């Protein structure tokens, strides 16, 4: 079964390497998705993985 999640992270997460570190960790774990900066200063993470991967 495929599971998808949307996660919004708030705080000091832009301009500190958070997005890149999150993407690298997801690739290491075999989790697919995207990470993007939002206009309000937060970061949105969209992930998709099998229930076994989660």
SVG drawing of the C-alpha trace seen along z (x, -y; Angstrom):
<svg xmlns="http://www.w3.org/2000/svg" viewBox="-2 -35 25 38">
<polyline fill="none" stroke="black" stroke-width="0.4" points="0.0,0.0 1.3,-3.5 1.1,-6.2 1.4,-9.9 1.9,-12.7 2.2,-16.5 4.3,-18.0 4.8,-21.7 7.7,-22.7 7.8,-26.1 10.5,-28.1 14.0,-28.9 14.0,-26.4 14.8,-28.6 18.4,-29.7 20.0,-27.1 20.2,-24.0 17.1,-22.3 15.5,-21.6 18.6,-20.0 19.3,-17.9 15.7,-16.7 15.9,-15.7 19.2,-13.8 17.8,-11.9 14.7,-11.0 16.8,-9.6 18.9,-7.7 15.7,-6.1 14.2,-5.4 11.3,-7.9 10.1,-9.8 8.7,-13.3 9.5,-16.9 10.6,-19.7 9.9,-23.4 10.1,-26.8 6.7,-28.5 6.1,-32.3 5.4,-32.4 8.9,-31.2 8.0,-27.6 9.0,-24.5 6.5,-22.0 7.5,-18.3 5.5,-16.0 6.4,-12.3 5.3,-9.0 6.3,-5.6 5.0,-2.1 3.6,-1.3 6.6,0.9 9.0,-2.1 7.0,-4.3"/>
</svg>
